[in-house]
Amino acid sequence: MGDQPFLAILAFGVALLVPGVLSKRLNVPGPILLVPFGAVVGFLPALHGLHVQPEVVLNVFLPPLIYRAAFLTAPRESRQDALPITILAVGLTSATALCVMVAVGLAVPGLPWAAALALGAAIAPTDPVAATSVLQRVGAPRRLVTILEGESLLNDGVALTLFGLALSGLSGEVTVADGVIELLRVVCGGILYGLAVAWVIGKVRRVFHDPGSQIVLSLLTPFVAYLPAEHFGVSGVLATIVTGFVLGISPQGVLQPASRLSGQVFWRVLSHLLESTLFVLLGVQIMDVFHEVRDLPWTQLALTALVAMAVVIVLRLAWTALVLAPVRLGRPIERRQRLVLGWAGMRGAITLAIALSIPLDAPNRALLIFLAACVVLVTLGVQATTLAPVLRRLGVGEPQEEVQEDATAREALLEAALARLDELAADDKVDDRTAEVFRQLFELRLDRVREVLGDLDGDGEGADADAGAESHHVGLRRELIRAQRDKLRHLYRKGVIGADTMRKLDHELDVEERRRVSGGA
């Protein structure tokens, strides 16, 4: 009996780790394997009948996942494609939730409209992780990735707002007027509170300078934004989105260079762990869900699941093909790209989080979770695995433009470093021998950039040969890195490079500063 908790934790860990390895070997999305592994773990006596409280899912899993997505949003690119993102995030999400409510309500006699709306709100938002990973791997246009990421961020807020209205309907009668007033109060209150939290956190971050404290503060931020907002009856999701977005574009909100590398690794691991845990928890509870719906005719279950999946997939394809077609503000979206956007509507961790947070006493809760799980598994199993062939078949891609953008940015950064070096040498702040060593180093890198269009590793044999000399000039190294960072921000503000290129090169500068400046070698 005493070994059961240990075995349960060990089995749960295996269910989190093994699918990740197998998914790479089998070339399938990890969540497809996480659910069955979770189902196997669910047979263990220590985990049999495990139920995760809805409050835990909403209050523990959602805030950090939403905050990280908002923090990494590309503001300029999202602003350029604000219209298609809004049409998808607001229009399509609302239409999906309402159509699912009607379709499932007709397919399941006696199902309250509020429960059907809760299901619609759960399966309406898309999860960009699987789609964007495939798009980036095959070199799809970055604009498609930006639209999908912007849509997934906003549609989380839309879906969870609708979910809140559904919960209100489950607890009592709600009129249309009451719903509209409540919606305005929840939305406006969440946005204002998120702005206030972002301002406070930006000020507080100036007090802490060590990496550990900054990472802890970044972890507390989404909970400070979400939990009090929910307590006071406004949208915690919108508060968290606004907080993450404002801090992500504000210099006061970004971690200091010494903390960024550790912070990026921490948040990447945390997000992966939270998303994977949600899928495993679904697998653990899936047998109980099947047990609770066993009394329903299998023909009705299959028909209802097919109805829900058809609404989700067909409506998105039709919406992207027809509603986005007349959009002419800014750059039009080509027909082939609209088809890719339509086929990239996979559901994932957010859908599971919302479905698992349906109150335990809600009517037909097991059926609703079952239907949400079917939609997630089918969209991941079918759409995510076929998205790459669809892209290749349609010939959608622009990898050469991204290589060119990367090369242009690297060339500009190295030229900025050389210009700053010349200024310091002219002012006698650097002796001639040291200046010549650094000049040769950066000119060598510049030649590589111009020869191979950006295929730069950051440090080659020439850089390593000068490492001993550079270790005696930490201040100069820091000054040259600062000049490159300033140039990098300038290139992004002028629209020469995109957010992905900026983050990539900023990360390389962080690595270089930590190795050369902090490490001294």
Backbone torsions as a table, in degrees:
resi	resn	phi	psi	omega
1	MET	NA	-38.5	-177.5
2	GLY	-70.8	-20.9	-179.1
3	ASP	-85.4	-12.0	-174.7
4	GLN	-61.9	-44.8	178.4
5	PRO	-60.1	-40.1	178.9
6	PHE	-64.1	-44.7	178.9
7	LEU	-64.2	-37.1	179.5
8	ALA	-65.4	-44.5	178.6
9	ILE	-63.7	-41.4	179.1
10	LEU	-63.3	-44.7	179.8
11	ALA	-64.8	-39.3	178.8
12	PHE	-63.9	-40.5	177.4
13	GLY	-63.5	-40.9	177.3
14	VAL	-62.7	-40.1	179.2
15	ALA	-64.9	-25.0	177.2
16	LEU	-83.4	-33.6	-172.0
17	LEU	-90.0	-46.9	-172.6
18	VAL	-62.2	-44.5	179.3
19	PRO	-57.9	-32.5	178.3
20	GLY	-63.4	-39.2	178.2
21	VAL	-70.7	-44.6	-178.1
22	LEU	-67.1	-34.9	-178.2
23	SER	-63.3	-35.8	177.8
24	LYS	-69.0	-39.0	-179.5
25	ARG	-70.4	-38.6	-177.5
26	LEU	-89.6	-9.1	-179.2
27	ASN	58.7	47.0	176.6
28	VAL	-128.4	155.9	178.4
29	PRO	-60.6	137.1	-178.8
30	GLY	-55.5	-42.4	-178.8
31	PRO	-57.0	-28.3	178.7
32	ILE	-60.8	-33.4	-179.4
33	LEU	-92.1	-25.4	-178.7
34	LEU	-64.1	-39.0	-177.7
35	VAL	-64.6	-51.2	178.2
36	PRO	-63.4	-34.9	176.3
37	PHE	-64.1	-39.5	176.1
38	GLY	-63.5	-37.2	178.5
39	ALA	-63.3	-39.2	177.8
40	VAL	-64.7	-44.3	178.4
41	VAL	-61.2	-33.1	-178.6
42	GLY	-62.5	-17.4	178.9
43	PHE	-77.7	-14.3	178.9
44	LEU	-64.8	139.8	-178.3
45	PRO	-57.1	-36.2	-177.2
46	ALA	-69.5	-23.1	-178.6
47	LEU	-110.8	0.0	-178.0
48	HIS	-65.5	129.1	179.4
49	GLY	77.7	16.5	179.6
50	LEU	-64.7	131.2	176.3
51	HIS	-127.6	125.7	177.1
52	VAL	-89.7	125.9	179.9
53	GLN	-62.8	137.5	-179.6
54	PRO	-55.3	-36.0	-179.7
55	GLU	-62.9	-32.6	179.6
56	VAL	-66.2	-43.1	-179.8
57	VAL	-62.6	-47.2	-177.4
58	LEU	-69.0	-41.0	-171.3
59	ASN	-89.9	-19.2	-176.8
60	VAL	-108.3	-45.0	-173.9
61	PHE	-84.5	-44.8	-172.3
62	LEU	-66.5	-47.5	-174.2
63	PRO	-54.5	-51.5	-179.3
64	PRO	-66.9	-34.5	179.5
65	LEU	-65.3	-44.4	-179.8
66	ILE	-69.2	-40.3	-177.8
67	TYR	-62.5	-44.7	-178.4
68	ARG	-64.5	-42.0	178.8
69	ALA	-62.0	-41.6	179.9
70	ALA	-68.8	-38.0	-178.3
71	PHE	-63.7	-34.9	-176.0
72	LEU	-91.1	6.8	179.8
73	THR	-64.9	138.1	176.6
74	ALA	-86.9	105.3	-172.4
75	PRO	-65.1	-44.4	-176.4
76	ARG	-67.8	-45.0	180.0
77	GLU	-65.0	-39.0	178.4
78	SER	-65.9	-37.1	178.3
79	ARG	-66.4	-38.3	-179.8
80	GLN	-65.1	-34.6	-179.6
81	ASP	-110.5	34.9	-177.3
82	ALA	-62.8	-36.7	-177.3
83	LEU	-67.0	-53.7	177.7
84	PRO	-63.4	-34.5	177.4
85	ILE	-63.4	-43.1	179.8
86	THR	-66.6	-41.0	179.0
87	ILE	-60.2	-38.9	179.3
88	LEU	-78.0	-47.8	-172.5
89	ALA	-70.4	-40.7	-177.7
90	VAL	-94.4	-54.3	-176.1
91	GLY	-66.5	-54.7	-176.8
92	LEU	-67.0	-39.7	179.9
93	THR	-63.0	-45.5	178.7
94	SER	-64.4	-43.6	179.8
95	ALA	-63.4	-40.4	179.1
96	THR	-63.0	-47.2	-178.9
97	ALA	-60.7	-43.2	-178.2
98	LEU	-71.1	-40.4	179.1
99	CYS	-66.5	-39.8	176.2
100	VAL	-64.0	-40.7	178.6
101	MET	-57.9	-46.7	-178.9
102	VAL	-68.0	-47.4	-175.4
103	ALA	-64.7	-47.7	-179.2
104	VAL	-70.3	-35.8	176.7
105	GLY	-60.7	-36.1	176.9
106	LEU	-75.2	-33.7	-177.6
107	ALA	-76.3	-25.0	-178.6
108	VAL	-118.1	95.6	-179.3
109	PRO	-58.9	136.4	177.0
110	GLY	85.7	-1.3	179.2
111	LEU	-75.8	123.2	-179.6
112	PRO	-60.6	146.7	-179.2
113	TRP	-61.3	-34.0	-179.6
114	ALA	-65.6	-38.9	178.1
115	ALA	-67.8	-40.2	177.6
116	ALA	-65.1	-37.4	177.2
117	LEU	-67.3	-35.7	176.5
118	ALA	-60.5	-41.6	176.2
119	LEU	-65.2	-45.1	178.9
120	GLY	-59.1	-41.2	178.1
121	ALA	-66.6	-31.4	-179.3
122	ALA	-70.3	-42.5	-174.6
123	ILE	-96.9	3.0	178.8
124	ALA	-74.9	-41.4	-175.9
125	PRO	-77.4	142.7	178.7
126	THR	-89.2	160.6	176.5
127	ASP	-116.5	116.4	-172.1
128	PRO	-80.3	-9.7	-169.9
129	VAL	-59.9	-53.1	-177.7
130	ALA	-66.0	-43.9	-177.0
131	ALA	-64.8	-51.0	-176.0
132	THR	-66.8	-33.0	178.0
133	SER	-64.3	-40.0	177.1
134	VAL	-68.3	-44.6	-178.6
135	LEU	-60.7	-43.0	-178.9
136	GLN	-70.3	-34.0	-178.3
137	ARG	-67.3	-36.7	-178.2
138	VAL	-94.0	3.9	176.2
139	GLY	75.4	38.1	178.4
140	ALA	-72.2	161.5	178.3
141	PRO	-55.9	135.3	-177.8
142	ARG	-63.0	-26.2	-179.8
143	ARG	-61.2	-38.5	178.5
144	LEU	-63.5	-40.8	178.1
145	VAL	-63.2	-42.7	179.8
146	THR	-62.1	-44.0	-179.9
147	ILE	-63.8	-43.8	-179.7
148	LEU	-64.7	-41.5	179.3
149	GLU	-67.4	-42.9	178.0
150	GLY	-64.2	-40.6	178.0
151	GLU	-62.3	-46.8	-175.8
152	SER	-65.0	-29.7	179.2
153	LEU	-71.5	-48.4	-178.2
154	LEU	-72.2	-36.7	-176.5
155	ASN	-71.0	-19.7	171.9
156	ASP	-61.8	-45.8	179.4
157	GLY	-64.6	-41.6	179.2
158	VAL	-63.5	-47.3	-177.1
159	ALA	-64.4	-42.7	-178.2
160	LEU	-71.9	-28.0	173.5
161	THR	-66.9	-44.0	175.7
162	LEU	-63.9	-36.7	178.1
163	PHE	-63.8	-39.2	176.9
164	GLY	-62.8	-39.3	176.3
165	LEU	-64.9	-38.1	178.2
166	ALA	-64.2	-40.5	178.1
167	LEU	-65.0	-37.5	176.1
168	SER	-62.9	-38.6	177.7
169	GLY	-67.5	-32.2	177.3
170	LEU	-69.6	-30.2	-177.4
171	SER	-89.9	-11.8	179.3
172	GLY	175.9	174.0	-179.6
173	GLU	-72.1	134.4	178.3
174	VAL	-128.2	122.5	177.3
175	THR	-82.7	166.6	179.8
176	VAL	-63.5	-42.9	179.5
177	ALA	-62.8	-43.8	177.8
178	ASP	-61.3	-39.5	-179.5
179	GLY	-64.3	-41.2	179.7
180	VAL	-65.9	-45.1	179.1
181	ILE	-62.8	-44.0	179.6
182	GLU	-63.9	-39.4	179.8
183	LEU	-62.4	-44.4	178.8
184	LEU	-63.1	-42.2	-179.3
185	ARG	-64.9	-44.5	-177.7
186	VAL	-65.5	-44.1	-177.0
187	VAL	-68.6	-51.8	-178.0
188	CYS	-63.3	-42.5	178.9
189	GLY	-62.6	-41.1	179.1
190	GLY	-64.5	-42.0	-179.9
191	ILE	-64.8	-45.9	-179.0
192	LEU	-64.7	-42.4	179.4
193	TYR	-65.7	-39.0	177.7
194	GLY	-61.8	-40.5	176.6
195	LEU	-61.9	-41.5	179.9
196	ALA	-65.0	-42.7	179.5
197	VAL	-63.7	-43.2	179.8
198	ALA	-60.2	-41.6	179.6
199	TRP	-64.2	-44.6	-178.8
200	VAL	-65.5	-46.5	-178.7
201	ILE	-63.3	-39.2	177.4
202	GLY	-59.3	-38.2	177.2
203	LYS	-71.1	-42.1	-176.2
204	VAL	-65.8	-34.5	-177.0
205	ARG	-63.6	-22.2	178.3
206	ARG	-69.6	-20.1	-177.4
207	VAL	-78.8	-34.4	-175.5
208	PHE	-98.7	133.5	-177.6
209	HIS	-121.4	-22.9	-179.4
210	ASP	-79.2	145.8	-175.7
211	PRO	-57.7	-39.7	-178.0
212	GLY	-60.0	-47.0	-179.3
213	SER	-66.3	-38.5	-179.8
214	GLN	-66.4	-38.7	179.2
215	ILE	-68.7	-41.4	177.3
216	VAL	-60.8	-42.6	178.9
217	LEU	-63.9	-39.6	178.1
218	SER	-65.4	-31.8	177.2
219	LEU	-71.9	-36.4	-179.6
220	LEU	-73.9	-26.1	-173.3
221	THR	-55.6	-50.5	-178.6
222	PRO	-62.3	-31.6	179.4
223	PHE	-75.2	-35.1	175.2
224	VAL	-64.9	-33.4	178.8
225	ALA	-77.0	-40.1	-171.0
226	TYR	-83.6	-52.4	-169.6
227	LEU	-65.3	-49.6	178.3
228	PRO	-62.6	-35.8	178.9
229	ALA	-61.5	-45.4	178.1
230	GLU	-64.9	-36.4	-179.7
231	HIS	-62.7	-37.8	-178.0
232	PHE	-91.4	8.1	172.1
233	GLY	82.4	18.0	174.3
234	VAL	-110.8	174.3	-173.7
235	SER	-73.7	109.4	175.4
236	GLY	-68.3	-31.0	179.2
237	VAL	-65.3	-49.7	179.2
238	LEU	-64.4	-37.4	177.3
239	ALA	-61.5	-41.5	179.8
240	THR	-69.5	-40.4	178.4
241	ILE	-62.5	-47.1	-179.0
242	VAL	-63.7	-43.5	179.0
243	THR	-60.0	-48.7	-179.4
244	GLY	-63.6	-41.4	-178.3
245	PHE	-66.0	-46.2	-177.6
246	VAL	-65.3	-44.0	179.4
247	LEU	-67.6	-32.0	-179.5
248	GLY	-67.8	-29.2	-179.3
249	ILE	-102.1	-1.7	-177.8
250	SER	-101.6	134.2	177.7
251	PRO	-58.5	-32.0	-179.9
252	GLN	-72.0	-20.4	-176.5
253	GLY	-89.5	-17.9	-176.5
254	VAL	-83.6	140.2	177.6
255	LEU	-61.7	150.1	177.3
256	GLN	-67.9	155.3	-175.6
257	PRO	-51.5	-38.6	-179.0
258	ALA	-65.5	-23.1	-177.0
259	SER	-102.2	-16.0	-170.8
260	ARG	-65.2	-44.3	-177.1
261	LEU	-61.7	-47.5	178.2
262	SER	-64.4	-39.9	-179.4
263	GLY	-65.2	-40.1	179.0
264	GLN	-63.7	-43.7	178.6
265	VAL	-64.3	-43.9	-179.7
266	PHE	-58.9	-48.7	-176.4
267	TRP	-71.2	-32.9	177.2
268	ARG	-65.3	-43.9	179.6
269	VAL	-67.6	-43.7	-179.0
270	LEU	-61.6	-45.6	-179.6
271	SER	-62.8	-43.7	178.4
272	HIS	-61.8	-42.3	-179.0
273	LEU	-65.1	-43.9	-179.5
274	LEU	-65.3	-45.4	179.9
275	GLU	-63.9	-44.0	-179.7
276	SER	-65.0	-39.4	179.8
277	THR	-63.1	-36.9	177.9
278	LEU	-61.5	-42.8	179.6
279	PHE	-68.1	-39.6	178.3
280	VAL	-66.5	-41.0	177.8
281	LEU	-61.1	-38.2	175.7
282	LEU	-61.6	-43.3	178.1
283	GLY	-63.2	-39.6	179.1
284	VAL	-61.0	-38.2	-176.3
285	GLN	-91.8	-5.2	-172.4
286	ILE	-64.5	-36.1	179.7
287	MET	-67.2	-37.5	175.9
288	ASP	-65.1	-37.5	177.2
289	VAL	-62.8	-46.2	177.2
290	PHE	-60.6	-38.8	-179.3
291	HIS	-63.9	-38.7	-177.0
292	GLU	-75.9	-25.1	-179.9
293	VAL	-99.9	7.8	-176.0
294	ARG	-64.8	-25.1	-179.2
295	ASP	-76.4	-17.5	177.7
296	LEU	-78.5	144.0	178.1
297	PRO	-60.2	136.6	-178.5
298	TRP	-64.2	-30.1	177.0
299	THR	-64.5	-38.5	178.1
300	GLN	-68.5	-40.9	178.1
301	LEU	-61.2	-47.3	-178.3
302	ALA	-64.6	-42.8	-179.4
303	LEU	-64.0	-44.4	-179.5
304	THR	-64.3	-41.1	178.4
305	ALA	-63.4	-41.9	178.4
306	LEU	-64.6	-38.6	177.9
307	VAL	-62.0	-47.6	-179.2
308	ALA	-62.3	-44.3	-179.2
309	MET	-67.3	-39.3	179.7
310	ALA	-64.0	-42.7	178.7
311	VAL	-60.5	-46.4	-176.6
312	VAL	-63.9	-47.0	-173.8
313	ILE	-77.9	-49.6	-176.1
314	VAL	-67.1	-41.7	-179.8
315	LEU	-62.0	-40.6	179.9
316	ARG	-66.7	-43.5	178.2
317	LEU	-61.0	-43.1	179.9
318	ALA	-68.0	-39.6	-178.2
319	TRP	-64.0	-47.5	-178.6
320	THR	-68.5	-32.0	-178.3
321	ALA	-77.4	-37.2	-172.2
322	LEU	-102.4	-46.8	-174.7
323	VAL	-74.9	-37.4	-179.9
324	LEU	-78.2	-18.5	-176.6
325	ALA	-60.1	-42.9	-178.7
326	PRO	-75.7	-5.9	-176.5
327	VAL	-67.1	119.5	-178.5
328	ARG	-124.0	3.1	178.9
329	LEU	-73.7	119.0	-176.4
330	GLY	78.4	-147.7	-179.4
331	ARG	-79.5	128.4	176.8
332	PRO	-68.3	153.3	178.8
333	ILE	-95.3	123.1	-177.7
334	GLU	-63.8	157.6	-178.6
335	ARG	-60.2	-40.8	179.9
336	ARG	-65.2	-38.4	178.9
337	GLN	-69.5	-35.3	176.3
338	ARG	-64.1	-36.3	177.4
339	LEU	-65.5	-40.3	177.4
340	VAL	-63.6	-44.0	177.5
341	LEU	-60.2	-37.5	179.1
342	GLY	-68.3	-34.7	-177.9
343	TRP	-86.9	-7.1	-177.1
344	ALA	-97.6	27.7	-177.3
345	GLY	-94.3	51.3	179.3
346	MET	-70.7	150.1	174.9
347	ARG	-106.9	151.9	-175.9
348	GLY	-153.0	-128.6	-168.9
349	ALA	-62.7	-39.5	-178.4
350	ILE	-64.8	-41.6	177.0
351	THR	-59.5	-44.4	178.8
352	LEU	-64.5	-41.0	-179.3
353	ALA	-62.0	-42.9	-179.6
354	ILE	-68.2	-43.9	-178.6
355	ALA	-63.0	-43.6	-179.6
356	LEU	-69.7	-16.9	179.9
357	SER	-91.6	3.2	173.4
358	ILE	-61.6	132.0	-176.1
359	PRO	-52.9	145.4	-177.1
360	LEU	-63.0	-26.7	-178.9
361	ASP	-96.0	10.6	179.6
362	ALA	-70.0	144.6	179.0
363	PRO	-62.6	135.5	176.5
364	ASN	55.5	36.6	-178.1
365	ARG	-58.8	-43.5	-179.3
366	ALA	-61.7	-40.0	178.6
367	LEU	-64.3	-41.2	-179.5
368	LEU	-64.3	-43.1	178.1
369	ILE	-65.2	-39.5	178.3
370	PHE	-59.8	-46.2	-179.2
371	LEU	-65.9	-41.2	177.9
372	ALA	-62.7	-40.9	179.1
373	ALA	-64.1	-39.7	178.6
374	CYS	-61.6	-44.5	-179.5
375	VAL	-62.9	-44.3	179.9
376	VAL	-61.5	-49.6	-175.2
377	LEU	-67.6	-38.6	-179.0
378	VAL	-71.1	-44.0	-179.6
379	THR	-65.8	-37.8	176.6
380	LEU	-71.6	-43.5	-176.4
381	GLY	-69.4	-34.5	-176.4
382	VAL	-97.6	-55.5	-173.5
383	GLN	-72.0	-44.7	-177.2
384	ALA	-65.0	-36.3	-178.4
385	THR	-79.3	-19.1	-179.6
386	THR	-105.5	-2.2	-176.5
387	LEU	-64.5	-42.2	179.7
388	ALA	-62.4	-47.6	175.3
389	PRO	-60.0	-36.8	177.6
390	VAL	-62.2	-43.1	179.0
391	LEU	-61.4	-45.5	-179.4
392	ARG	-66.1	-38.7	180.0
393	ARG	-64.2	-39.8	-179.3
394	LEU	-81.5	-15.1	-179.0
395	GLY	69.6	35.7	-179.6
396	VAL	-92.6	118.0	178.8
397	GLY	173.6	153.7	177.8
398	GLU	-151.2	52.8	-176.5
399	PRO	-62.6	-32.5	-177.0
400	GLN	-64.1	-35.7	179.7
401	GLU	-65.4	-37.3	179.5
402	GLU	-69.2	-38.8	176.6
403	VAL	-62.4	-42.2	179.5
404	GLN	-64.5	-42.3	178.6
405	GLU	-62.4	-42.1	179.2
406	ASP	-62.8	-43.8	-179.8
407	ALA	-64.5	-41.8	179.6
408	THR	-61.5	-42.8	-179.9
409	ALA	-65.8	-44.1	-179.8
410	ARG	-62.4	-41.7	179.1
411	GLU	-61.5	-43.7	-179.7
412	ALA	-65.0	-39.0	-179.8
413	LEU	-66.4	-43.1	-179.8
414	LEU	-67.6	-37.7	176.4
415	GLU	-65.3	-35.6	176.9
416	ALA	-65.5	-39.4	178.2
417	ALA	-65.7	-41.5	179.0
418	LEU	-66.3	-39.1	178.6
419	ALA	-63.6	-42.4	179.0
420	ARG	-66.4	-37.2	177.7
421	LEU	-62.8	-41.6	178.0
422	ASP	-63.9	-39.0	178.1
423	GLU	-62.7	-44.8	-179.3
424	LEU	-65.8	-38.5	179.4
425	ALA	-68.1	-38.7	179.4
426	ALA	-65.4	-30.8	179.3
427	ASP	-89.1	8.1	179.7
428	ASP	60.2	28.9	175.5
429	LYS	-90.1	-9.0	177.5
430	VAL	-137.2	132.8	179.7
431	ASP	-73.0	160.4	-173.1
432	ASP	-61.6	-39.4	-177.7
433	ARG	-65.7	-44.7	179.5
434	THR	-65.3	-42.5	179.3
435	ALA	-60.5	-39.3	-178.7
436	GLU	-68.0	-37.7	178.1
437	VAL	-61.3	-47.9	-179.2
438	PHE	-68.7	-36.2	-179.4
439	ARG	-63.7	-42.4	178.3
440	GLN	-64.0	-38.3	179.8
441	LEU	-62.1	-50.2	-176.9
442	PHE	-72.2	-32.3	176.5
443	GLU	-68.4	-34.8	176.0
444	LEU	-63.0	-44.4	177.9
445	ARG	-64.3	-38.6	-179.0
446	LEU	-65.5	-38.5	176.9
447	ASP	-63.1	-39.6	179.3
448	ARG	-64.3	-41.6	-179.9
449	VAL	-61.7	-45.5	-177.1
450	ARG	-70.2	-25.6	-178.5
451	GLU	-82.9	-41.2	-172.3
452	VAL	-114.0	16.8	175.2
453	LEU	55.5	49.5	171.9
454	GLY	94.2	4.0	179.3
455	ASP	-79.2	73.8	-173.7
456	LEU	-115.8	128.4	-179.9
457	ASP	-86.9	-7.3	179.9
458	GLY	98.5	-41.5	178.3
459	ASP	-145.9	129.1	177.0
460	GLY	-118.6	-160.3	-177.7
461	GLU	-64.8	-37.1	-179.8
462	GLY	-62.9	-39.3	-179.7
463	ALA	-67.7	-41.2	-179.7
464	ASP	-65.9	-33.0	-179.4
465	ALA	-65.8	-27.6	-177.8
466	ASP	-98.0	5.5	-173.5
467	ALA	-61.0	-38.6	-178.6
468	GLY	-64.3	-39.0	179.1
469	ALA	-68.4	-38.6	-176.4
470	GLU	-67.9	-28.8	-175.8
471	SER	-63.3	-18.4	179.8
472	HIS	-91.0	1.2	-176.4
473	HIS	-133.0	57.6	-178.0
474	VAL	-60.6	-42.5	-179.1
475	GLY	-62.0	-41.1	179.0
476	LEU	-65.8	-43.3	178.8
477	ARG	-59.8	-43.3	-179.9
478	ARG	-64.6	-38.5	-179.4
479	GLU	-65.8	-40.0	-179.9
480	LEU	-70.5	-36.7	176.2
481	ILE	-66.0	-38.8	177.8
482	ARG	-62.9	-40.1	178.2
483	ALA	-63.1	-39.1	178.8
484	GLN	-68.9	-37.5	177.6
485	ARG	-64.7	-41.9	178.1
486	ASP	-61.0	-42.1	179.0
487	LYS	-65.8	-38.0	180.0
488	LEU	-62.7	-44.9	177.5
489	ARG	-62.7	-39.0	179.6
490	HIS	-63.9	-43.5	179.4
491	LEU	-61.5	-38.5	179.9
492	TYR	-70.6	-42.8	-179.8
493	ARG	-62.6	-33.4	-179.5
494	LYS	-83.3	-4.1	178.5
495	GLY	81.5	12.8	179.6
496	VAL	-72.1	-36.2	-179.9
497	ILE	-127.2	163.6	177.9
498	GLY	-96.0	176.5	-176.8
499	ALA	-65.8	-36.1	-179.4
500	ASP	-63.1	-45.1	178.2
501	THR	-64.1	-41.3	179.6
502	MET	-61.4	-46.3	-179.2
503	ARG	-65.1	-38.2	-179.7
504	LYS	-63.0	-49.5	-178.5
505	LEU	-71.8	-33.3	175.9
506	ASP	-63.7	-38.8	177.2
507	HIS	-63.7	-41.5	178.8
508	GLU	-63.9	-38.0	176.7
509	LEU	-66.0	-37.4	175.9
510	ASP	-61.2	-44.7	179.6
511	VAL	-62.2	-43.9	-179.3
512	GLU	-65.6	-41.6	-179.6
513	GLU	-66.4	-40.3	-178.7
514	ARG	-67.7	-38.7	-177.7
515	ARG	-75.8	-43.6	-173.8
516	ARG	-87.3	-37.7	-176.1
517	VAL	-88.9	-54.7	-178.0
518	SER	-71.0	-43.7	-178.2
519	GLY	-79.3	-29.6	177.7
520	GLY	79.9	6.3	180.0
521	ALA	-153.7	NA	NA
